[in-house]
């Protein structure tokens, strides 16, 4: 397991070194890192991510409210004995 983690870290560092070796000289030369198409793709991804995050937040809020209502309903029932704690039966030693 340790060997796998070390290998993954080494791959990550190697990838970072390659990106830096390409990106830093390109920026110093005044070139953009992305083409116009690449910029458009990044903008679309950001827009889509914001939309998905908003929808997820709304759905999660609805689910939490529904779960809270269900828990309140179960605890509020006076005829349901399954929500009450179980009564422990005391063990009494036999008399001799």
HELIX and SHEET records of a PDB file:
HELIX    1   1 UNK A    2  UNK A   28  1                                  27    
HELIX    2   2 UNK A   36  UNK A   76  1                                  41    
HELIX    3   3 UNK A   81  UNK A   83  5                                   3    
END                                                                             
